[in-house]
């Protein structure tokens, strides 16, 4: 298949309002939670992006009745799930292409006592272990098998029982999967070192409305009393915090005045503060973030005068998905910053494209890059480049929109996996971007 590309003419100021899509990383677990009940579940603010639409398709193939109400709103009724579909070649092909397919395991185990998935794909950003999911399931009493020949993980669990589980890492998807497996297990499950992300809070709120009994959501210690069954509910997804951060970086790099609407600022954690450390000004107006046009912005230093260091970590630390955006936004600032990507190796390898565009960046190793900001004195120049993963793709798109001249970005399927209609939405702000 021929790769699509964006052709971007940089150097234009943008202006206006933009509303973030629903959160991709919330969608994958919330959608799988519909498998926990035979009653109708209505979900609003679902983003129209490839990964999410593929997951909805897999749910439909499994026998879930899917009814689209309007853009972003769907009803799901899982009263006739065909568990045998998991054995089909079609499921093997579709699920292997979608990392989010791993999230069907927990709910299917809880309701049917059996589940299997092929080894999933997804972004190439270094190793991403799945051990946390399976260690959690086996603690609850499931037996786990991996078949080398077919690359299938299969799990049997006729009688899940509540246990004390210390997760080996605070994985968001791992925590979500174990929560969904535990809500109907016999007795009490305690999950320690649980992920604290807003997405986990959202899942717990939804499950509690369905009749689950989960305490401690948003902390690293969850207590779950198993219940007999769950019912239907209506759920509205959070706005995508990664889009919100991307738009803050976009406004700064292009010197634009932008208003980001309906941000759920109370759920953004450190995100606004980290961009403010780069010197980017913003005002909170109700639930909107207003960013004034800034020709120049100056990075802070630490109190002792040492150089700014921005690192990622599990929530409530700064999300790794925005580190590439912070890196790009610091190119134009005054000052120097060390970007330390602790959680994934090889996520910083896209900086070679930024160096080709004229950025002053030293890549120390796969985890650390030092950016020497230009104070807007040397604009980037447009080049031809390829997007390696979803987040780097948008970081390169932001760099291209701020650069002088034309850029071509290939492999934009990667960007489409995470951002809905991004070219149309940016054109509405005045960006010169076309899809070819």
C-alpha positions as CSV (number, residue, x, y, z in Angstrom):
1,X,0.0,0.0,0.0
2,X,1.4,3.4,-1.0
3,X,2.0,5.6,2.1
4,X,0.1,8.8,2.3
5,X,1.9,12.0,3.1
6,X,1.2,15.5,4.4
7,X,2.7,18.5,2.5
8,X,3.0,21.4,4.9
9,X,3.9,25.0,4.1
10,X,5.3,26.3,7.3
11,X,5.7,29.8,8.8
12,X,2.0,30.8,8.9
13,X,0.4,32.0,12.2
14,X,-2.7,30.1,13.2
15,X,-5.6,31.5,15.2
16,X,-9.0,30.4,16.5
17,X,-10.5,27.7,18.7
18,X,-9.9,23.9,18.7
19,X,-11.6,21.2,20.7
20,X,-9.7,18.1,21.6
21,X,-11.0,14.7,20.6
22,X,-11.9,12.0,23.1
23,X,-9.0,10.3,24.8
24,X,-7.5,7.4,22.7
25,X,-5.9,5.7,25.7
26,X,-9.2,5.8,27.7
27,X,-11.2,4.5,24.7
28,X,-9.4,1.2,24.4
29,X,-10.3,0.0,27.9
30,X,-13.8,1.7,28.2
31,X,-14.9,0.0,25.0
32,X,-13.8,-3.5,26.2
33,X,-15.7,-2.9,29.4
34,X,-19.0,-3.2,27.5
35,X,-18.2,-7.0,27.4
36,X,-18.8,-7.2,31.1
37,X,-22.6,-7.0,30.9
38,X,-25.5,-8.1,28.6
39,X,-27.2,-4.8,29.2
40,X,-26.9,-1.7,26.9
41,X,-23.9,0.6,27.5
42,X,-23.8,4.1,25.9
43,X,-20.5,5.8,25.4
44,X,-20.0,9.5,24.3
45,X,-17.0,11.4,23.0
46,X,-15.4,8.3,21.2
47,X,-12.6,9.6,18.9
48,X,-12.8,8.6,15.2
49,X,-9.3,7.2,14.9
50,X,-8.1,4.0,13.2
51,X,-7.1,2.1,16.4
52,X,-10.5,2.8,18.1
53,X,-12.6,2.0,15.0
54,X,-10.7,-1.3,14.6
55,X,-11.5,-2.2,18.2
56,X,-15.2,-1.4,17.7
57,X,-15.1,-3.6,14.6
58,X,-13.6,-6.5,16.6
59,X,-16.3,-6.1,19.3
60,X,-19.0,-6.3,16.5
61,X,-17.3,-9.4,15.1
62,X,-17.5,-10.9,18.7
63,X,-21.3,-10.5,18.5
64,X,-21.7,-7.2,20.3
65,X,-24.5,-5.1,18.8
66,X,-23.0,-1.8,17.9
67,X,-25.4,1.2,17.2
68,X,-23.9,4.5,16.1
69,X,-26.1,7.3,17.6
70,X,-24.1,10.3,16.1
71,X,-20.5,11.4,15.6
72,X,-18.6,10.0,18.7
73,X,-21.6,8.4,20.4
74,X,-22.4,4.7,20.3
75,X,-24.6,2.1,22.0
76,X,-23.2,-1.4,22.7
77,X,-25.1,-4.5,23.8
78,X,-23.1,-7.6,24.5
79,X,-26.0,-10.0,25.1
80,X,-24.9,-12.5,22.4
81,X,-21.1,-12.7,22.5
82,X,-19.7,-15.5,20.4
83,X,-16.7,-16.7,22.3
84,X,-15.8,-19.2,19.5
85,X,-14.9,-16.2,17.3
86,X,-11.6,-16.0,19.3
87,X,-10.6,-19.3,17.6
88,X,-11.1,-17.9,14.0
89,X,-8.3,-16.9,11.6
90,X,-10.1,-13.6,11.0
91,X,-9.8,-12.7,14.7
92,X,-6.1,-13.7,14.7
93,X,-5.4,-11.3,11.8
94,X,-7.4,-8.4,13.1
95,X,-6.3,-8.6,16.7
96,X,-2.6,-9.0,15.8
97,X,-2.6,-5.6,14.1
98,X,-4.1,-3.8,17.1
99,X,-2.3,-3.5,20.5
100,X,-5.6,-2.5,22.1
101,X,-7.0,-6.0,21.4
102,X,-5.2,-7.2,24.6
103,X,-7.9,-5.3,26.6
104,X,-10.6,-7.9,25.7
105,X,-8.9,-10.4,28.0
106,X,-10.0,-9.1,31.4
107,X,-13.7,-8.7,30.7
108,X,-14.0,-12.0,28.8
109,X,-12.3,-13.8,31.6
110,X,-14.6,-12.3,34.2
111,X,-17.8,-13.1,32.2
112,X,-17.0,-16.3,30.3
113,X,-14.0,-17.8,32.1
114,X,-11.9,-18.0,28.9
115,X,-10.1,-15.6,26.6
116,X,-7.3,-15.7,24.0
117,X,-5.5,-13.1,21.8
118,X,-2.6,-13.2,19.4
119,X,0.6,-11.3,20.2
120,X,-0.4,-7.7,19.5
121,X,1.3,-5.1,17.4
122,X,1.3,-1.3,17.8
123,X,3.9,1.5,18.0
124,X,7.6,0.6,17.5
125,X,8.9,2.5,20.6
126,X,10.9,-0.2,22.2
127,X,9.9,-3.2,24.3
128,X,6.4,-3.0,25.9
129,X,6.0,-6.0,28.1
130,X,2.6,-7.7,28.6
131,X,3.7,-9.6,31.7
132,X,1.8,-7.4,34.1
133,X,-1.5,-8.4,32.5
134,X,-0.8,-12.1,32.8
135,X,0.8,-12.0,36.3
136,X,-2.4,-10.3,37.5
137,X,-4.7,-12.9,35.9
138,X,-2.8,-15.8,37.2
139,X,-2.8,-14.3,40.8
140,X,-6.6,-14.3,40.5
141,X,-6.5,-18.0,39.7
142,X,-6.3,-18.1,35.9
143,X,-4.1,-20.6,34.1
144,X,-2.0,-19.1,31.3
145,X,-0.6,-20.6,28.1
146,X,1.5,-19.1,25.3
147,X,1.7,-21.1,22.0
148,X,4.9,-20.3,20.2
149,X,3.7,-21.7,16.9
150,X,0.4,-19.7,16.7
151,X,1.7,-16.7,18.7
152,X,-1.5,-16.9,20.8
153,X,-1.9,-16.2,24.5
154,X,-4.8,-18.2,26.0
155,X,-6.2,-18.0,29.5
156,X,-8.6,-20.3,31.4
157,X,-10.4,-19.2,34.5
158,X,-13.4,-21.0,35.6
159,X,-13.3,-19.6,39.2
160,X,-11.6,-16.3,39.7
161,X,-10.9,-15.5,43.3
162,X,-10.0,-12.2,44.9
163,X,-6.3,-11.9,46.0
164,X,-3.7,-9.4,47.1
165,X,-1.8,-8.4,43.9
166,X,1.4,-6.4,43.8
167,X,1.8,-5.3,40.2
168,X,5.4,-5.5,38.9
169,X,4.9,-2.1,37.2
170,X,2.1,0.5,37.2
171,X,1.0,-0.3,33.7
172,X,-2.2,1.5,32.6
173,X,-3.5,-1.3,30.4
174,X,-2.3,-3.9,32.8
175,X,-4.1,-2.3,35.7
176,X,-7.3,-1.8,33.7
177,X,-7.3,-5.5,32.5
178,X,-6.8,-6.8,36.0
179,X,-9.5,-4.5,37.4
180,X,-12.0,-5.8,34.8
181,X,-11.1,-9.4,35.6
182,X,-11.5,-8.8,39.3
183,X,-14.8,-7.0,39.4
184,X,-16.8,-10.3,39.3
185,X,-14.2,-12.5,41.1
186,X,-15.2,-14.1,44.4
187,X,-14.2,-12.0,47.4
188,X,-11.9,-9.1,47.7
189,X,-9.0,-8.1,45.4
190,X,-6.4,-5.6,46.5
191,X,-4.2,-4.2,43.7
192,X,-1.1,-2.3,44.9
193,X,1.2,-0.3,42.6
194,X,-1.8,0.3,40.4
195,X,-1.6,2.9,37.6
196,X,-3.1,6.2,38.8
197,X,-3.9,7.8,35.4
198,X,-7.2,9.7,34.9
199,X,-8.1,6.9,32.4
200,X,-8.1,4.3,35.3
201,X,-10.3,6.7,37.4
202,X,-12.7,6.9,34.5
203,X,-12.8,3.1,34.1
204,X,-13.5,2.7,37.8
205,X,-16.2,5.3,37.8
206,X,-17.9,3.6,34.9
207,X,-17.6,0.1,36.5
208,X,-19.0,1.4,39.8
209,X,-22.0,2.9,38.0
210,X,-22.5,-0.5,36.4
211,X,-22.7,-2.0,39.9
212,X,-19.0,-2.8,40.7
213,X,-17.5,-2.0,44.1
214,X,-14.1,-0.4,43.6
215,X,-12.4,1.9,46.2
216,X,-9.3,4.0,45.8
217,X,-9.5,5.0,42.1
218,X,-6.8,7.5,41.3
219,X,-4.4,6.2,44.0
220,X,-2.0,3.3,43.7
221,X,-4.0,1.1,46.0
222,X,-7.3,-0.3,44.7
223,X,-9.7,-2.5,46.7
224,X,-12.3,-4.4,44.7
225,X,-15.2,-6.4,46.3
226,X,-16.4,-8.9,43.7
227,X,-20.1,-8.7,42.6
228,X,-22.4,-11.3,40.9
229,X,-23.2,-9.2,37.8
230,X,-22.9,-5.8,36.2
231,X,-25.6,-3.7,34.5
232,X,-25.6,-1.0,31.8
233,X,-24.6,2.6,32.0
234,X,-23.8,5.8,30.1
235,X,-20.2,7.1,30.0
236,X,-18.6,10.2,28.6
237,X,-14.9,10.0,27.8
238,X,-12.3,12.6,28.9
239,X,-10.8,14.9,26.3
240,X,-7.4,13.6,25.0
241,X,-4.7,15.1,27.2
242,X,-2.0,14.3,24.6
243,X,-3.9,16.4,22.0
244,X,-4.2,19.2,24.5
245,X,-0.5,19.2,25.1
246,X,0.2,18.9,21.4
247,X,-2.0,22.1,20.7
248,X,-0.1,24.0,23.5
249,X,3.2,23.1,21.7
250,X,1.7,24.0,18.3
251,X,0.6,27.5,19.5
252,X,4.0,28.2,21.0
253,X,6.0,27.0,18.0
254,X,3.9,28.9,15.4
255,X,3.6,32.1,17.6
256,X,-0.2,31.7,17.4
257,X,-3.1,32.8,19.6
258,X,-5.2,29.7,20.2
259,X,-8.0,28.7,22.6
260,X,-8.2,25.0,23.4
261,X,-11.8,24.2,24.4
262,X,-13.3,21.9,27.1
263,X,-10.0,20.6,28.5
264,X,-11.0,19.1,31.8
265,X,-8.1,21.0,33.3
266,X,-8.7,19.2,36.7
267,X,-7.6,15.9,35.1
268,X,-4.4,17.3,33.3
269,X,-2.0,16.8,36.2
270,X,1.5,18.2,35.4
271,X,0.9,18.9,31.7
272,X,0.2,22.6,31.8
273,X,2.9,23.2,34.4
274,X,5.6,21.5,32.3
275,X,4.8,23.7,29.2
276,X,4.8,26.8,31.5
277,X,8.4,25.8,32.6
278,X,9.4,26.3,28.9
279,X,8.1,29.8,29.2
280,X,4.9,29.3,27.3
281,X,2.2,31.6,28.7
282,X,-1.4,30.4,29.2
283,X,-4.6,31.4,30.9
284,X,-7.3,29.1,32.3
285,X,-10.6,30.5,31.3
286,X,-13.2,28.3,32.9
287,X,-12.4,24.9,31.3
288,X,-10.6,26.4,28.3
289,X,-6.9,27.0,27.9
290,X,-6.1,30.3,26.2
291,X,-2.6,30.7,24.7
292,X,-1.6,34.2,23.6
293,X,0.6,34.8,20.6
294,X,4.3,34.8,21.7
295,X,7.2,35.7,19.6
296,X,9.6,34.6,22.3
297,X,9.5,32.5,25.4
298,X,12.2,31.7,27.9
299,X,12.8,28.4,29.7
300,X,13.0,28.5,33.5
301,X,16.0,27.2,35.4
302,X,15.9,25.3,38.6
303,X,16.1,27.4,41.8
304,X,19.8,26.6,42.2
305,X,20.5,27.9,38.7
306,X,21.0,24.5,37.1
307,X,19.7,23.6,33.6
308,X,16.1,22.5,33.3
309,X,15.5,18.7,33.1
310,X,12.2,17.3,32.0
311,X,11.6,13.6,32.5
312,X,8.7,11.3,32.1
313,X,7.3,8.7,34.6
314,X,4.2,6.9,35.6
315,X,1.3,9.2,36.5
316,X,1.2,11.6,38.4
317,X,4.6,12.3,36.9
318,X,4.8,13.7,33.3
319,X,3.3,11.5,30.6
320,X,5.9,9.9,28.2
321,X,3.4,10.6,25.3
322,X,4.1,14.3,25.5
323,X,7.9,14.3,25.8
324,X,8.4,14.5,22.0
325,X,6.1,17.6,21.9
326,X,8.0,19.3,24.8
327,X,11.2,18.6,23.0
328,X,10.0,20.3,19.8
329,X,8.5,23.2,21.7
330,X,11.8,23.9,23.4
331,X,13.6,24.3,20.0
332,X,12.3,27.9,19.7
333,X,12.6,28.9,23.4
334,X,15.5,30.8,25.0
335,X,17.6,28.5,27.1
336,X,18.7,24.8,27.4
337,X,16.8,21.7,28.5
338,X,17.7,18.1,29.0
339,X,14.8,15.8,27.9
340,X,15.0,12.4,29.6
341,X,12.8,9.7,28.2
342,X,13.0,7.1,30.9
343,X,10.0,4.8,30.1
344,X,10.6,3.8,26.5
345,X,13.9,3.3,24.5
346,X,14.1,4.6,20.9
347,X,11.4,7.2,21.3
348,X,13.9,10.0,20.8
349,X,15.4,8.7,17.5
350,X,13.2,11.1,15.5
351,X,15.4,14.0,16.6
352,X,17.7,13.4,13.6
353,X,14.9,14.9,11.4
354,X,14.8,18.0,13.7
355,X,18.6,18.4,13.4
356,X,18.2,18.2,9.6
357,X,15.7,21.1,10.0
358,X,18.3,23.1,11.8
359,X,17.5,22.4,15.5
360,X,20.4,22.4,17.9
361,X,20.0,19.1,19.7
362,X,22.5,16.7,21.2
363,X,21.3,13.1,21.3
364,X,23.3,11.6,24.2
365,X,21.8,8.1,24.0
366,X,18.4,6.4,23.3
367,X,17.0,8.1,26.4
368,X,18.4,11.6,26.6
369,X,18.5,14.6,24.4
370,X,19.7,18.2,25.2
371,X,18.0,21.0,23.3
372,X,19.7,24.3,22.9
373,X,16.9,26.7,22.2
374,X,17.3,29.3,19.4
375,X,15.3,32.1,21.1
376,X,13.4,32.3,17.7
377,X,16.6,33.7,16.0
378,X,17.0,30.7,13.6
379,X,13.8,29.4,12.1
380,X,13.7,25.7,11.2
381,X,13.7,24.9,7.5
382,X,11.3,22.5,5.7
383,X,12.5,19.0,4.7
384,X,11.2,15.6,3.6
385,X,10.8,13.1,6.5
386,X,9.0,10.0,7.7
387,X,7.0,9.6,10.9
388,X,8.3,6.8,13.1
389,X,5.4,6.6,15.7
390,X,2.1,8.4,16.6
391,X,3.6,11.0,19.0
392,X,6.8,11.7,17.1
393,X,4.6,12.1,13.9
394,X,2.7,15.0,15.5
395,X,5.9,16.5,16.9
396,X,7.4,16.6,13.4
397,X,4.1,18.0,12.1
398,X,4.4,20.9,14.6
399,X,8.0,21.4,13.6
400,X,7.0,21.6,9.9
401,X,4.2,24.1,10.6
402,X,6.7,26.4,12.3
403,X,9.5,26.0,9.7
404,X,10.3,28.2,6.7
405,X,9.4,26.6,3.4
406,X,7.7,23.2,2.5
407,X,8.0,19.9,4.4
408,X,6.7,16.5,3.3
409,X,5.9,14.0,6.1
410,X,5.5,10.4,5.0
411,X,3.9,7.4,6.8
412,X,1.1,9.6,8.2
413,X,-1.0,6.5,8.8
414,X,0.9,6.6,12.1
415,X,-0.5,10.0,12.9
416,X,-4.0,9.0,11.8
417,X,-3.9,6.1,14.3
418,X,-4.0,8.6,17.2
419,X,-5.4,12.0,15.9
420,X,-8.7,12.3,14.1
421,X,-8.9,14.5,11.0
422,X,-5.9,16.4,12.2
423,X,-5.3,18.1,8.8
424,X,-8.9,19.4,8.5
425,X,-8.8,20.7,12.1
426,X,-5.5,22.4,11.6
427,X,-6.6,23.9,8.3
428,X,-9.6,25.5,10.2
429,X,-7.0,27.4,12.2
430,X,-5.2,28.6,9.1
431,X,-2.5,25.9,8.7
432,X,-1.3,25.2,5.1
433,X,-1.4,21.5,5.1
434,X,-2.6,19.0,2.5
435,X,-2.9,15.2,2.3
436,X,-1.6,13.6,-0.8
